[in-house]
Amino acid sequence: MPVGLGQYMEQTQKLIMTPDLRQAITILQLNAIELSTYIEQEMTQNPLLELSEQSGDKEEPIDTAEANLDTYEQGEQGQGDDEKAAPDWQEFLQRDFAPGMGLGGTSPEKSYDYFLNEAPTLQEHLSEQLSVADLHEGQRQIGEYIIGNIDEQGYFRLSLDEVAAALRYPEGDVQELLQLIQSFDPPGVAARDLAECLRIQLIQQEMLTPQLDVILEEHLSDLAAGRLSRVAQKLKLSTGQVQDLVDIVKRLDPKPGRRFSQGKDVRYVLPDVVVEKMDGEYVILVNDITAPRLKVNGTYRSLLQQEIPQDPETRKYVEQKLNSAIWLIKAIEQRRLTLHKVVDCIVVLQRDFLEQGLPFLKPLNLKDVADSVGVHESTVSRAIAGKYVQTPRGVFELKFFFGSGVKNKRGEAKTSAESIKGLIRKMVDEEDAYQPYSDQQIADALSARGIKISRRTVAKYRDEMGLLATPQRRRYS
């Protein structure tokens, strides 16, 4: 068969990722706070955008399915006939649009983020206490060096000779400052290991006994493994007496620095959607408080009616900004509609959970919602990404409603993983502390309820919830 080159025509369809489509996808993924920031940035860059006054402002609607530039070039009926002097292009285009003035002219000091104060870091908390201590300059330098090398859990991992060599101070001076910082709040801070951390706390509480001192020095690994009988044998105490000592140790904080900020941004959860029950039915409200609706500035819209052949570049600029404004408004509205549809579908599918609680949470996947709403799974994934919903049962991340399920004895996926975790936690909370359930006993109990689950899966769920294994949960009388 001869082989050669030739030309032919073929008709194909391709999805082109335009800047407008990319912007719509980006906006769909933003949560309420991120959308507010995004809108403010867009308003500082586009003078045609302004806030839509919901009360009495009869703004010309923008069809979310189809909107084009011609709609706005026609202008409002009757406008301009009585105008004696048309607005000047340059007067409006040369206005200053200062950053931070996007949302209705609010100043940065009055913005939403202004009230979300960041918690102090551990280093800041310790430095504040160091600043009021009666120290000379050399001691203060040593103290600042020690504080700067305390990790996020509150531990000081350097040796005394390392600090002494780095600062060229006697090791005794370093020891003195370390002991001073170890007396600071939080209790147990600046310890060099777990035993020292717990010992510092016991000393400050005046609860350190010889038996506790031996336990901290020699038997912490036994406590972690639940080997209380071995500790009792070594200390010549009863297991009940050792249990009392263990209870004291459990009240201490092994990581005193974890309750402080690590200098990262503090995350605040603002629900993107609110679900309320009214007259027996659930009503879905998309949260627009931090991201108010936008409209196109009417003055600039009227400017496009003017014939100004001498300034085509300016007209082109306004047309580009108008197109950009229309697409942004469409994308925000489309996000609102998509989010409303997705949450409405979740409410329908998870109504039993909303009515009766965690045991009735159903296993749900993206395809279930996508098929019901009539969109692609990736759209649902973007719509729920990083977003929260406020319901009568509390505030949940939207992805909480999506998860795997465990099959019942008939092989049907019936119970969600979160529901099973709730059952496991309930069993552990209600068990006899002196005879705690094993993972196999929990699996057998769930099987008796019709939930087919293995011992290994029970152990996995228990670990994910931070529940201890059977030996660690056991108490001794």
DAKAMO-V957565 format. One record per residue. N is the residue number from 1. RES is the residue in one small letter. PSI is psi in whole degrees, -180 to 180 (none if undefined). NEAR is the number of other C-alpha atoms within 8 Angstrom. Layout:
BEGIN
((N & RES & PSI & NEAR) (N & RES & PSI & NEAR))
END
This chain:
BEGIN
((1 & m & 128 & 2) (2 & p & 143 & 3) (3 & v & 131 & 4) (4 & g & 177 & 4) (5 & l & 146 & 4) (6 & g & 170 & 4) (7 & q & 141 & 4) (8 & y & 161 & 4) (9 & m & 140 & 4) (10 & e & 133 & 4) (11 & q & 121 & 4) (12 & t & 162 & 4) (13 & q & 131 & 4) (14 & k & 143 & 4) (15 & l & 115 & 4) (16 & i & 128 & 4) (17 & m & 91 & 6) (18 & t & 161 & 6) (19 & p & -37 & 6) (20 & d & -42 & 7) (21 & l & -39 & 8) (22 & r & -39 & 9) (23 & q & -41 & 10) (24 & a & -40 & 12) (25 & i & -41 & 9) (26 & t & -46 & 8) (27 & i & -37 & 11) (28 & l & -32 & 11) (29 & q & -13 & 11) (30 & l & 142 & 12) (31 & n & -178 & 10) (32 & a & -46 & 14) (33 & i & -42 & 10) (34 & e & -38 & 8) (35 & l & -39 & 11) (36 & s & -45 & 11) (37 & t & -41 & 8) (38 & y & -44 & 8) (39 & i & -42 & 11) (40 & e & -41 & 12) (41 & q & -42 & 10) (42 & e & -37 & 9) (43 & m & -28 & 12) (44 & t & -20 & 13) (45 & q & -16 & 7) (46 & n & 105 & 9) (47 & p & -11 & 11) (48 & l & -9 & 10) (49 & l & 137 & 11) (50 & e & 165 & 12) (51 & l & 143 & 10) (52 & s & 117 & 10) (53 & e & 113 & 6) (54 & q & -28 & 5) (55 & s & 101 & 4) (56 & g & 2 & 5) (57 & d & 108 & 7) (58 & k & 78 & 4) (59 & e & 140 & 6) (60 & e & 123 & 4) (61 & p & 153 & 4) (62 & i & 120 & 9) (63 & d & 122 & 7) (64 & t & -17 & 8) (65 & a & -34 & 4) (66 & e & 122 & 6) (67 & a & 138 & 9) (68 & n & 172 & 8) (69 & l & -32 & 9) (70 & d & -34 & 6) (71 & t & -37 & 8) (72 & y & -25 & 8) (73 & e & -24 & 10) (74 & q & -30 & 7) (75 & g & -180 & 10) (76 & e & 142 & 6) (77 & q & 131 & 4) (78 & g & -9 & 5) (79 & q & 137 & 9) (80 & g & -21 & 7) (81 & d & -38 & 5) (82 & d & 4 & 5) (83 & e & 128 & 7) (84 & k & -26 & 4) (85 & a & 115 & 4) (86 & a & 148 & 6) (87 & p & 147 & 7) (88 & d & 135 & 6) (89 & w & -54 & 8) (90 & q & -31 & 6) (91 & e & -39 & 8) (92 & f & -38 & 7) (93 & l & -21 & 7) (94 & q & 6 & 6) (95 & r & 152 & 6) (96 & d & 132 & 4) (97 & f & 91 & 9) (98 & a & 141 & 7) (99 & p & 141 & 7) (100 & g & -5 & 11) (101 & m & 17 & 13) (102 & g & -49 & 15) (103 & l & 80 & 11) (104 & g & 25 & 7) (105 & g & 24 & 7) (106 & t & 142 & 10) (107 & s & 158 & 8) (108 & p & -34 & 8) (109 & e & -26 & 5) (110 & k & 1 & 7) (111 & s & 168 & 9) (112 & y & -41 & 6) (113 & d & -20 & 6) (114 & y & -32 & 9) (115 & f & -5 & 6) (116 & l & 79 & 8) (117 & n & 143 & 7) (118 & e & 137 & 7) (119 & a & 151 & 7) (120 & p & 149 & 9) (121 & t & 167 & 10) (122 & l & -42 & 12) (123 & q & -40 & 9) (124 & e & -41 & 8) (125 & h & -42 & 9) (126 & l & -39 & 12) (127 & s & -35 & 10) (128 & e & -39 & 8) (129 & q & -35 & 9) (130 & l & -35 & 10) (131 & s & -25 & 6) (132 & v & -1 & 6) (133 & a & 149 & 6) (134 & d & 91 & 4) (135 & l & 152 & 7) (136 & h & 176 & 6) (137 & e & -42 & 6) (138 & g & -43 & 7) (139 & q & -39 & 10) (140 & r & -37 & 10) (141 & q & -43 & 8) (142 & i & -44 & 11) (143 & g & -43 & 12) (144 & e & -36 & 9) (145 & y & -43 & 9) (146 & i & -47 & 11) (147 & i & -39 & 11) (148 & g & -17 & 7) (149 & n & 17 & 9) (150 & i & 129 & 13) (151 & d & 178 & 9) (152 & e & -19 & 9) (153 & q & -7 & 9) (154 & g & 11 & 15) (155 & y & 148 & 14) (156 & f & 112 & 11) (157 & r & -6 & 8) (158 & l & 157 & 8) (159 & s & 161 & 6) (160 & l & -39 & 9) (161 & d & -30 & 7) (162 & e & -44 & 8) (163 & v & -43 & 13) (164 & a & -41 & 12) (165 & a & -38 & 8) (166 & a & -38 & 6) (167 & l & -9 & 7) (168 & r & 48 & 6) (169 & y & 156 & 8) (170 & p & 147 & 7) (171 & e & -31 & 10) (172 & g & -36 & 6) (173 & d & -39 & 9) (174 & v & -43 & 13) (175 & q & -41 & 9) (176 & e & -44 & 8) (177 & l & -35 & 11) (178 & l & -43 & 11) (179 & q & -36 & 8) (180 & l & -47 & 8) (181 & i & -32 & 12) (182 & q & -15 & 12) (183 & s & -5 & 9) (184 & f & 169 & 10) (185 & d & 138 & 7) (186 & p & 152 & 7) (187 & p & 134 & 11) (188 & g & -2 & 18) (189 & v & 152 & 15) (190 & a & 16 & 13) (191 & a & 156 & 13) (192 & r & -13 & 10) (193 & d & 175 & 7) (194 & l & -43 & 8) (195 & a & -44 & 9) (196 & e & -38 & 10) (197 & c & -48 & 14) (198 & l & -36 & 14) (199 & r & -41 & 12) (200 & i & -43 & 12) (201 & q & -40 & 11) (202 & l & -38 & 10) (203 & i & -44 & 9) (204 & q & -30 & 8) (205 & q & 1 & 7) (206 & e & 46 & 6) (207 & m & 4 & 7) (208 & l & 123 & 10) (209 & t & 164 & 6) (210 & p & -39 & 6) (211 & q & -43 & 7) (212 & l & -37 & 9) (213 & d & -41 & 10) (214 & v & -42 & 9) (215 & i & -45 & 10) (216 & l & -35 & 11) (217 & e & -34 & 8) (218 & e & -18 & 7) (219 & h & 20 & 10) (220 & l & -38 & 10) (221 & s & -35 & 7) (222 & d & -39 & 11) (223 & l & -42 & 10) (224 & a & -33 & 8) (225 & a & -2 & 8) (226 & g & 20 & 10) (227 & r & 63 & 10) (228 & l & -30 & 11) (229 & s & -39 & 7) (230 & r & -43 & 8) (231 & v & -42 & 12) (232 & a & -39 & 13) (233 & q & -41 & 9) (234 & k & -40 & 7) (235 & l & -2 & 7) (236 & k & 46 & 6) (237 & l & 165 & 9) (238 & s & 158 & 8) (239 & t & -31 & 11) (240 & g & -40 & 8) (241 & q & -40 & 9) (242 & v & -38 & 12) (243 & q & -40 & 12) (244 & d & -40 & 8) (245 & l & -40 & 9) (246 & v & -39 & 9) (247 & d & -36 & 8) (248 & i & -44 & 8) (249 & v & -38 & 8) (250 & k & -21 & 7) (251 & r & -8 & 6) (252 & l & 163 & 8) (253 & d & 111 & 8) (254 & p & -14 & 8) (255 & k & 78 & 8) (256 & p & -16 & 12) (257 & g & -6 & 13) (258 & r & -18 & 9) (259 & r & 3 & 5) (260 & f & 154 & 9) (261 & s & 148 & 12) (262 & q & 25 & 7) (263 & g & 7 & 6) (264 & k & 165 & 5) (265 & d & 137 & 5) (266 & v & 128 & 9) (267 & r & 127 & 4) (268 & y & 134 & 5) (269 & v & 118 & 5) (270 & l & 116 & 7) (271 & p & 132 & 12) (272 & d & -25 & 11) (273 & v & 142 & 13) (274 & v & 129 & 12) (275 & v & 119 & 12) (276 & e & 148 & 9) (277 & k & 120 & 9) (278 & m & 122 & 7) (279 & d & 40 & 4) (280 & g & -3 & 5) (281 & e & 152 & 6) (282 & y & 132 & 9) (283 & v & 131 & 8) (284 & i & 127 & 11) (285 & l & 118 & 8) (286 & v & 129 & 10) (287 & n & 111 & 11) (288 & d & 12 & 8) (289 & i & -48 & 5) (290 & t & -12 & 8) (291 & a & 75 & 11) (292 & p & 160 & 9) (293 & r & 151 & 8) (294 & l & 164 & 9) (295 & k & 168 & 10) (296 & v & 135 & 12) (297 & n & 123 & 10) (298 & g & -32 & 6) (299 & t & -45 & 7) (300 & y & -33 & 10) (301 & r & -40 & 12) (302 & s & -27 & 13) (303 & l & -29 & 9) (304 & l & -12 & 11) (305 & q & -16 & 9) (306 & q & 145 & 6) (307 & e & 108 & 5) (308 & i & 77 & 7) (309 & p & -23 & 5) (310 & q & -8 & 4) (311 & d & 64 & 7) (312 & p & -31 & 8) (313 & e & -40 & 6) (314 & t & -42 & 8) (315 & r & -40 & 10) (316 & k & -39 & 8) (317 & y & -46 & 8) (318 & v & -40 & 10) (319 & e & -41 & 10) (320 & q & -43 & 8) (321 & k & -34 & 11) (322 & l & -46 & 11) (323 & n & -44 & 10) (324 & s & -42 & 8) (325 & a & -43 & 12) (326 & i & -45 & 12) (327 & w & -38 & 9) (328 & l & -46 & 10) (329 & i & -42 & 12) (330 & k & -44 & 11) (331 & a & -40 & 12) (332 & i & -43 & 11) (333 & e & -38 & 9) (334 & q & -38 & 9) (335 & r & -45 & 12) (336 & r & -45 & 9) (337 & l & -43 & 8) (338 & t & -45 & 9) (339 & l & -39 & 11) (340 & h & -45 & 12) (341 & k & -43 & 9) (342 & v & -47 & 12) (343 & v & -37 & 10) (344 & d & -41 & 9) (345 & c & -42 & 11) (346 & i & -42 & 10) (347 & v & -41 & 10) (348 & v & -46 & 7) (349 & l & -29 & 8) (350 & q & 27 & 11) (351 & r & -37 & 8) (352 & d & -38 & 10) (353 & f & -45 & 12) (354 & l & -31 & 11) (355 & e & -38 & 6) (356 & q & -9 & 8) (357 & g & -175 & 10) (358 & l & -40 & 9) (359 & p & -17 & 11) (360 & f & 13 & 10) (361 & l & 127 & 14) (362 & k & 148 & 13) (363 & p & 132 & 14) (364 & l & 141 & 11) (365 & n & 170 & 9) (366 & l & -35 & 10) (367 & k & -37 & 7) (368 & d & -47 & 8) (369 & v & -42 & 13) (370 & a & -44 & 13) (371 & d & -38 & 9) (372 & s & -40 & 7) (373 & v & -28 & 9) (374 & g & 33 & 6) (375 & v & 176 & 8) (376 & h & 155 & 8) (377 & e & -36 & 10) (378 & s & -31 & 6) (379 & t & -42 & 9) (380 & v & -41 & 13) (381 & s & -43 & 9) (382 & r & -36 & 10) (383 & a & -32 & 13) (384 & i & -7 & 12) (385 & a & 119 & 11) (386 & g & 18 & 9) (387 & k & 153 & 13) (388 & y & 152 & 14) (389 & v & 136 & 13) (390 & q & 122 & 12) (391 & t & 169 & 11) (392 & p & -17 & 8) (393 & r & 5 & 7) (394 & g & -177 & 6) (395 & v & 128 & 9) (396 & f & 147 & 9) (397 & e & 140 & 10) (398 & l & -32 & 12) (399 & k & -12 & 8) (400 & f & -32 & 7) (401 & f & -6 & 12) (402 & f & 130 & 10) (403 & g & 173 & 12) (404 & s & 164 & 9) (405 & g & 159 & 12) (406 & v & 133 & 12) (407 & k & 150 & 13) (408 & n & -174 & 12) (409 & k & -18 & 8) (410 & r & 3 & 5) (411 & g & 15 & 6) (412 & e & 137 & 7) (413 & a & 111 & 10) (414 & k & -38 & 10) (415 & t & 131 & 16) (416 & s & 159 & 15) (417 & a & -39 & 11) (418 & e & -37 & 9) (419 & s & -42 & 13) (420 & i & -39 & 10) (421 & k & -40 & 11) (422 & g & -39 & 10) (423 & l & -41 & 9) (424 & i & -45 & 11) (425 & r & -40 & 10) (426 & k & -41 & 8) (427 & m & -41 & 9) (428 & v & -40 & 9) (429 & d & -33 & 6) (430 & e & 0 & 6) (431 & e & 163 & 9) (432 & d & 117 & 6) (433 & a & -23 & 8) (434 & y & -15 & 8) (435 & q & 69 & 8) (436 & p & 155 & 11) (437 & y & 143 & 10) (438 & s & 166 & 8) (439 & d & -36 & 11) (440 & q & -39 & 10) (441 & q & -38 & 8) (442 & i & -43 & 13) (443 & a & -41 & 12) (444 & d & -40 & 8) (445 & a & -39 & 8) (446 & l & -37 & 11) (447 & s & -36 & 10) (448 & a & -22 & 7) (449 & r & 2 & 6) (450 & g & 9 & 8) (451 & i & 114 & 12) (452 & k & 111 & 10) (453 & i & 143 & 11) (454 & s & 163 & 8) (455 & r & -38 & 10) (456 & r & -38 & 7) (457 & t & -38 & 8) (458 & v & -45 & 14) (459 & a & -39 & 9) (460 & k & -49 & 8) (461 & y & -38 & 9) (462 & r & -43 & 14) (463 & d & -41 & 9) (464 & e & -31 & 7) (465 & m & -3 & 7) (466 & g & 22 & 6) (467 & l & 137 & 8) (468 & l & 159 & 8) (469 & a & 171 & 8) (470 & t & -48 & 10) (471 & p & -36 & 8) (472 & q & -23 & 9) (473 & r & -16 & 10) (474 & r & 135 & 11) (475 & r & 155 & 8) (476 & y & 141 & 7) (477 & s & none & 6))
END
